């Protein structure tokens, strides 16, 4: 049985899109936006209450974010 190139491309696209869309955000958007825009921050400097900056320059959520 021969699997066509088109079938392989479709299967690979489905697998990659499943991985990309089901991966959780390292620091959810609600903790990166101001209260007036629907987030949790009073000022942008408050992001340190909820997320830490890792060595790659990306925000990661803390284990116990302050509510």
C-alpha positions as CSV (number, residue, x, y, z in Angstrom):
1,X,0.0,0.0,0.0
2,X,1.4,3.3,-1.0
3,X,0.8,6.4,1.1
4,X,0.7,9.6,-1.1
5,X,2.7,12.7,-0.3
6,X,-0.5,14.7,0.1
7,X,-1.7,12.3,2.8
8,X,1.6,12.6,4.7
9,X,1.5,16.4,4.5
10,X,-2.1,16.4,5.8
11,X,-1.3,14.1,8.7
12,X,1.8,16.1,9.6
13,X,-0.1,19.3,9.6
14,X,-2.8,17.9,11.9
15,X,-0.2,16.6,14.3
16,X,1.8,19.9,14.4
17,X,-1.4,22.0,14.8
18,X,-2.6,19.8,17.6
19,X,0.7,20.3,19.5
20,X,0.7,24.1,18.9
21,X,-2.9,24.7,19.9
22,X,-3.1,22.4,22.9
23,X,0.1,23.7,24.5
24,X,-0.7,25.9,27.5
25,X,0.6,29.4,27.8
26,X,3.6,29.8,30.1
27,X,2.1,33.0,31.6
28,X,-1.6,33.5,30.7
29,X,-2.6,36.7,29.0
30,X,-4.9,37.7,31.9
31,X,-1.7,38.2,34.1
32,X,0.0,40.2,31.4
33,X,-2.7,42.8,30.7
34,X,-4.0,45.8,32.7
35,X,-7.3,45.8,34.6
36,X,-8.8,48.3,32.2
37,X,-8.2,45.8,29.3
38,X,-9.7,42.9,31.2
39,X,-6.5,41.6,33.0
40,X,-5.2,41.5,36.6
41,X,-2.5,44.2,36.5
42,X,-3.0,47.6,38.1
43,X,0.3,48.6,36.4
44,X,2.7,46.7,34.1
45,X,5.2,46.4,36.9
46,X,2.8,44.2,38.8
47,X,3.5,41.3,36.5
48,X,6.1,40.1,39.0
49,X,3.3,39.2,41.4
50,X,2.0,36.5,39.0
51,X,4.9,35.5,36.7
52,X,8.7,35.2,36.8
53,X,11.1,36.0,34.0
54,X,13.2,33.0,33.0
55,X,16.7,32.9,31.5
56,X,15.3,32.9,27.9
57,X,13.5,36.2,28.5
58,X,10.0,34.6,28.7
59,X,7.5,34.9,31.4
60,X,6.6,31.8,33.4
61,X,3.7,31.6,35.8
62,X,4.7,31.3,39.5
63,X,3.6,28.2,41.5
64,X,1.4,30.2,43.8
65,X,0.4,33.5,42.1
66,X,-0.9,36.2,44.6
67,X,-4.6,36.9,44.2
